[in-house]
Amino acid sequence: MDILNAQEMDPAILLGIVNERLRLGHGNLADLAAEFGMGSLELEARLAELGFHYQPDCNQFRAS
């Protein structure tokens, strides 16, 4: 699935896509964010809207 408007996508849908991509092959958040055409801080901020934060030890976003 191509993500053309990650900045405008519903954060709940974005969360599922991001965690799936992190689980299936992206080694880190910076690479994934670049694929979406945004910075990792911007991606983290979008998902923080739902209360999810990046956990580098498990390479996924989890509820805080």
C-alpha positions as CSV (number, residue, x, y, z in Angstrom):
1,M,0.0,0.0,0.0
2,D,1.3,3.4,-0.9
3,I,0.7,6.2,1.5
4,L,0.4,9.4,-0.4
5,N,-1.1,11.6,2.4
6,A,0.3,10.3,5.6
7,Q,0.1,13.8,7.1
8,E,-3.7,13.9,6.5
9,M,-4.5,10.2,7.2
10,D,-6.6,9.3,10.2
11,P,-4.1,8.7,13.0
12,A,-5.7,5.3,13.9
13,I,-5.3,4.0,10.4
14,L,-1.8,5.4,10.2
15,L,-0.9,3.6,13.5
16,G,-1.8,0.2,12.1
17,I,0.1,0.8,8.8
18,V,3.2,2.1,10.6
19,N,3.4,-0.8,13.1
20,E,2.8,-3.3,10.4
21,R,5.6,-1.8,8.3
22,L,8.0,-1.6,11.3
23,R,7.2,-5.3,12.1
24,L,7.7,-6.5,8.5
25,G,10.8,-5.0,7.4
26,H,11.8,-1.4,8.4
27,G,14.7,-1.4,10.7
28,N,14.0,2.0,12.2
29,L,11.6,4.8,12.4
30,A,13.6,7.3,10.4
31,D,13.7,5.1,7.3
32,L,9.9,4.5,7.5
33,A,9.1,8.2,8.1
34,A,11.3,9.1,5.0
35,E,9.3,6.6,2.9
36,F,6.1,8.5,4.0
37,G,7.7,11.8,3.0
38,M,7.8,13.1,6.6
39,G,10.3,13.4,9.4
40,S,10.3,10.9,12.3
41,L,9.4,13.7,14.7
42,E,6.4,14.6,12.6
43,L,5.3,10.9,12.4
44,E,5.7,10.5,16.2
45,A,3.6,13.7,16.8
46,R,0.8,12.4,14.6
47,L,0.6,9.1,16.5
48,A,1.0,10.9,19.9
49,E,-2.4,12.4,19.1
50,L,-3.8,8.9,20.0
51,G,-1.5,8.4,22.9
52,F,0.9,6.1,21.2
53,H,4.7,6.6,21.4
54,Y,7.6,4.9,19.6
55,Q,9.3,2.2,21.7
56,P,12.7,1.6,20.0
57,D,13.4,-1.6,22.0
58,C,10.5,-3.3,20.3
59,N,10.5,-1.1,17.2
60,Q,6.8,-0.2,17.4
61,F,4.3,2.4,18.7
62,R,2.6,1.5,21.9
63,A,0.1,3.2,24.2
64,S,1.7,5.1,27.0
